[in-house]
Structures are given as C-alpha cells and as structure tokens.
Amino acid sequence: MRSRNIVGNFLGGVHAIFGGKQAEYLKMIAQTRDDALEQLAEHARSLGVNAVLKMLFDSGEFDIGQGQAMNEVTAYGTAVVVEAL
C-alpha cells in the first residue's frame, strides 16, 4: 500500500485538470505492484514451495481524507511444489 506526498497529490490534481498520462501515479502503481509480487515470492519461499500457479493481482485506491489517496495492490495465487518427472 502506498500514498503520494502532498506535492505529488497537488501536481497529480493539476495534471488531472488537463487530462493525459499521469506519469507519477503510473510509477507509484508499478512500484506497488512490484512490491506485492516480491512479498508473494517471499511468502511462497517461507512455505517451502517452489512455484505459484494462477498468480493474480487485485488493486484499489481509496481516499484517506484531506486529499490523500492510498493505492493498494495485492498479489495472490496457489502455492505448489513442482517436481521433475
């Protein structure tokens, strides 16, 4: 879960007025997604598995007040042990 600082939120708001790509928001979402994927891998390793099947992302954003938005990304899947035949 991540939030932007007050300057980033202000600049994002200005960009939203004029439309177009929100580069800083995209960067924040990509970083949050990468962190969620790393946490999934760490958790899988702690379970002793060597693969995660049908890995999916779930994401959302919510307002925490005073113009602050939080971005949340969850990575999940089915942890398995894969063995060579």
Residue pairs with C-beta under 8 A, 6 or more apart in sequence:
1 32
1 70
1 71
1 72
1 73
2 28
2 31
2 32
2 70
2 71
3 64
3 68
3 69
3 70
3 71
4 12
4 24
4 25
4 28
4 68
4 69
6 67
6 68
8 24
8 28
9 67
9 68
9 69
10 67
11 24
12 22
12 24
12 25
13 67
15 22
16 22
25 71
28 71
29 59
29 71
29 73
32 59
32 71
32 72
32 73
33 57
33 59
33 73
33 75
35 73
36 57
36 73
36 74
36 75
37 75
39 75
40 52
40 55
40 75
40 76
40 77
41 52
43 79
44 50
44 51
44 52
44 79
47 79
48 81
49 79
49 80
49 81
50 80
50 81
50 82
51 79
51 80
51 81
51 82
52 77
52 78
52 79
52 80
53 77
53 78
53 80
54 77
54 78
55 75
55 76
55 77
56 75
56 76
56 77
57 73
57 74
57 75
58 73
58 74
58 76
59 71
59 72
59 73
59 74
60 71
60 72
61 69
61 70
61 71
61 72
62 69
62 70
62 72
63 69
63 70
64 70
